[in-house]
Amino acid sequence: MTVDVEDYFQVSAFERYIPRSTWDAQECRVEHNVDRILQLFDRHGVKATFFTLGWIAERYPQMVRRMVEEGHELASHGWSHVRVTQQDSAAFKQDVMRTKSLLEDLSGQQVIGYRAASYSIGASNLWALDVLNDTGHKYSSSIYPIKHDLYGMPDAPRFAFRPRNDSFLEFPVTTFKVGNKNLPCGGGGWFRLVPYPGMRWAMRRVNEIDRESAIFYFHPWEIDPEQPRQSGIDTKTRFRHYLNLRHMEARLDRLLNDFAWGRMDEVMYWPRVGQATVAMSQAS
């Protein structure tokens, strides 16, 4: 179970509408929403991984400390939600090192995980995984093996693999296979779009047929139907962002009840250490 800790105005789909220069003037709602998520997890006895922006952590250090105090894993989501496709290796290295340093200072624990903004690591910039390895990260969950207009690497392995045959691991977001096509069942907007029984069926298929754990993700703003509404945005963006926000928390409640969930490092990473995993060239 994973949470991408960013606020509503930081999503990639709003880049054209909400300049970064105005972020400090926006109404921040992430702290309240994370508090609700922590309460939800506590009711179900679930520990999760929070992929957190450095920009957010710098402004809400007590929120970050509470995550750790309550037994959740703290991981990196980069500093300010800049997609890796918009950075060169030097800028990316500076970004991930800055974020890792702050998160470790706040938590007093090593940060080993990373997730790229908008799953922006793919076939054209796999060098980013080498940078993550070089900067002390142990795993990434940044590749989505689907075809999408904003991201995706459909030929990537569907499950854990070692990109360079070393100790570093990539954990792609979960998909299920229909014929030769990977379909998403890992959370986010897809979870709000597809009726819950369909998503539950797909995740059970991953558990029972593929014999793999599913990686699920969502954002704090997705449980917040009262967030400020943006005007002037295009129809596709409006649909994707606001669809079924009022039903999201109830769906999460069902999801947490229907499956056993845990932290990325405990469920996915440490059990894989020392095990052989599929190489990049053996996409499934």
C-alpha positions in Angstrom: 0.0 0.0 0.0 1.5 3.3 -1.1 0.6 7.0 -0.9 2.1 9.6 -3.2 2.2 12.6 -0.8 1.6 15.7 -2.9 -1.2 18.4 -2.9 -3.9 18.9 -5.5 -2.2 21.9 -7.1 1.1 19.9 -7.7 -0.3 17.2 -10.1 1.3 17.1 -13.5 -2.1 17.6 -15.2 -2.3 21.1 -13.6 1.2 22.2 -14.7 -0.3 24.4 -17.5 -2.8 26.0 -15.2 -1.1 26.5 -11.8 2.5 27.8 -12.1 5.0 26.6 -9.6 5.6 30.3 -8.7 2.1 30.4 -7.2 2.4 27.2 -5.1 3.1 29.1 -1.8 -0.1 31.1 -2.4 -2.3 28.0 -2.8 -4.5 26.6 0.0 -2.6 23.6 1.2 -4.8 20.7 2.2 -2.3 17.8 2.3 -1.7 17.8 6.1 -5.4 17.4 6.9 -5.8 14.7 4.2 -2.8 12.7 5.4 -4.2 12.8 8.9 -7.4 11.2 7.6 -5.4 8.6 5.7 -3.4 7.8 8.9 -6.6 7.3 10.8 -8.0 5.1 8.0 -4.9 2.9 8.0 -4.9 2.7 11.8 -8.5 1.5 11.8 -7.5 -1.4 9.5 -4.1 -2.1 11.2 -2.3 -1.3 7.9 1.2 0.0 7.5 2.1 1.7 4.2 4.8 3.5 2.3 4.5 7.3 1.9 6.4 8.5 -1.2 6.7 12.2 -0.1 7.7 15.3 -1.9 10.6 17.3 -0.3 8.6 20.5 -0.9 5.8 19.1 1.3 8.1 17.6 3.9 9.9 20.9 4.4 6.6 22.7 5.2 5.0 19.9 7.3 7.8 18.2 9.2 5.5 17.1 12.0 3.3 15.3 9.5 6.3 13.4 8.2 7.4 12.5 11.8 4.0 11.2 12.6 4.0 8.9 9.6 7.3 7.4 10.9 6.2 7.3 14.5 3.1 5.3 13.5 5.2 2.7 11.8 4.9 3.6 8.1 7.8 3.7 5.6 9.0 7.1 4.5 10.2 7.2 0.9 11.1 9.8 -1.7 8.8 11.3 -4.4 11.5 13.9 -5.5 11.5 17.5 -4.4 8.8 19.3 -6.3 7.1 16.9 -8.7 9.3 17.6 -11.7 9.0 14.7 -14.1 12.3 12.9 -14.7 11.7 13.4 -18.5 12.2 17.1 -17.8 15.6 16.7 -16.1 19.1 15.7 -17.2 21.2 13.4 -15.0 22.9 16.2 -13.1 19.6 17.9 -12.2 18.0 14.6 -11.3 20.8 13.6 -9.0 20.7 17.0 -7.2 16.9 16.6 -6.8 16.9 13.1 -5.3 19.9 13.8 -3.1 18.3 17.0 -1.7 15.0 15.1 -1.0 16.7 12.1 0.5 18.8 14.2 2.8 15.8 16.2 4.2 13.6 13.1 4.7 16.4 11.3 6.5 17.0 14.4 8.7 13.3 14.6 9.6 12.8 10.9 10.2 16.1 9.8 11.7 15.9 6.8 9.3 17.4 5.7 6.1 15.3 6.4 3.0 15.7 3.6 0.5 12.7 4.0 -1.8 11.8 6.4 -4.6 8.9 7.0 -7.0 9.2 9.4 -9.9 6.6 12.1 -10.5 3.9 10.8 -12.9 5.8 7.5 -13.4 8.2 9.4 -15.6 11.0 6.8 -15.8 10.8 4.7 -19.0 12.6 3.4 -22.0 14.2 6.8 -22.8 15.7 7.6 -19.4 16.6 4.3 -17.6 19.8 6.1 -16.6 17.7 7.5 -13.8 17.7 4.1 -12.1 21.5 4.2 -12.1 21.5 7.6 -10.4 19.1 6.3 -7.8 21.4 3.4 -7.1 24.5 5.7 -6.9 22.7 8.0 -4.4 21.9 5.3 -1.9 18.4 4.3 -2.9 17.7 0.6 -2.9 14.5 0.4 -4.9 12.3 2.4 -7.2 8.6 2.1 -8.1 8.6 4.4 -11.0 7.8 2.4 -14.1 4.2 1.7 -15.2 4.2 -1.1 -17.8 1.2 0.2 -19.7 0.6 2.5 -22.8 -0.7 5.9 -21.7 -0.7 9.4 -23.1 1.3 10.8 -20.2 3.6 7.9 -19.1 4.2 4.2 -19.4 6.7 1.6 -20.7 4.4 -1.2 -22.0 7.4 -3.6 -22.7 8.8 -3.4 -19.2 8.4 -6.4 -16.9 5.2 -6.5 -15.0 6.8 -7.5 -11.7 10.0 -6.8 -9.8 13.3 -6.8 -11.8 16.9 -5.8 -11.5 17.6 -3.2 -14.2 21.4 -3.7 -14.2 21.7 -7.1 -12.6 22.9 -5.5 -9.3 21.2 -5.1 -6.0 18.9 -2.3 -7.1 15.3 -3.3 -7.7 12.5 -1.7 -9.7 8.9 -2.5 -8.7 6.5 -1.6 -11.5 3.0 -0.5 -10.6 0.6 -3.5 -10.8 -1.2 -4.5 -14.0 -3.1 -7.5 -15.1 -2.7 -9.1 -18.5 -5.5 -9.6 -21.0 -4.1 -11.3 -24.1 -0.9 -9.4 -25.0 -2.0 -6.2 -23.3 -1.3 -4.9 -19.8 -4.2 -3.2 -18.1 -3.9 -1.0 -15.0 -5.1 -2.1 -11.6 -2.6 -0.3 -9.3 -4.7 2.6 -8.2 -5.0 6.3 -8.9 -7.6 7.5 -11.4 -8.1 4.0 -12.7 -9.3 3.0 -9.2 -11.8 5.8 -9.3 -13.0 5.0 -12.8 -13.5 1.3 -12.8 -16.3 -0.1 -10.5 -14.7 -1.5 -7.3 -15.6 -5.2 -8.0 -13.7 -5.1 -11.2 -10.6 -3.7 -9.5 -10.9 -6.3 -6.7 -11.2 -9.1 -9.3 -8.0 -7.8 -11.1 -5.9 -7.7 -8.0 -7.1 -11.1 -6.9 -6.1 -12.4 -10.3 -2.6 -11.0 -9.7 -2.5 -12.7 -6.3 -3.9 -16.0 -7.4 -2.8 -16.4 -11.0 0.5 -14.5 -11.1 1.3 -15.4 -7.5 2.5 -11.8 -6.9 1.7 -9.0 -4.5 -0.1 -6.0 -5.9 1.3 -2.5 -5.5 -1.5 0.0 -5.0 -1.1 3.8 -4.9 -3.3 6.9 -4.3 -2.9 10.6 -3.4 -4.1 12.5 -0.4 -6.1 14.9 -2.7 -8.1 11.9 -4.0 -10.1 11.7 -0.7 -10.8 15.4 -0.7 -13.9 16.3 -2.8 -13.9 19.8 -1.1 -10.6 20.8 -2.5 -10.6 24.1 -4.5 -11.9 23.6 -8.0 -9.7 24.9 -10.8 -11.3 26.9 -13.6 -10.3 27.0 -17.2 -9.0 23.5 -17.3 -9.7 21.2 -20.3 -12.3 18.5 -20.2 -10.0 15.6 -20.1 -8.1 17.0 -17.1 -11.3 17.9 -15.3 -12.6 14.4 -15.8 -9.4 12.7 -14.7 -8.8 14.8 -11.6 -12.3 15.1 -10.1 -13.9 11.8 -11.1 -15.6 10.0 -8.1 -13.6 11.9 -5.4 -16.6 11.6 -3.1 -16.5 7.8 -3.3 -12.8 7.3 -3.0 -12.5 7.0 0.8 -15.3 4.4 0.9 -13.6 2.4 -1.8 -10.3 2.5 0.0 -12.1 1.3 3.2 -13.3 -1.7 1.2 -9.9 -2.3 -0.3 -8.2 -2.3 3.0 -10.7 -4.7 4.3 -10.6 -7.1 1.3 -6.8 -7.6 1.1 -3.8 -7.8 3.5 -1.5 -4.8 3.0 2.0 -3.7 4.1 5.0 -1.4 3.5 6.9 -1.6 0.3 10.2 -2.3 2.1 8.7 -5.2 4.2 6.4 -6.8 1.5 8.4 -6.1 -1.7 12.0 -5.2 -1.1 13.6 -7.1 1.8 12.0 -10.5 0.8 13.5 -10.0 -2.7 17.1 -9.3 -1.6 19.3 -12.2 -2.6 16.6 -13.7 -4.9 16.9 -13.9 -8.7 14.6 -11.5 -10.5 13.8 -11.0 -14.2 16.1 -8.9 -16.2 15.0 -5.9 -18.3 15.3 -7.9 -21.5 12.8 -10.5 -20.3 9.7 -8.4 -20.2 6.6 -10.3 -19.3 
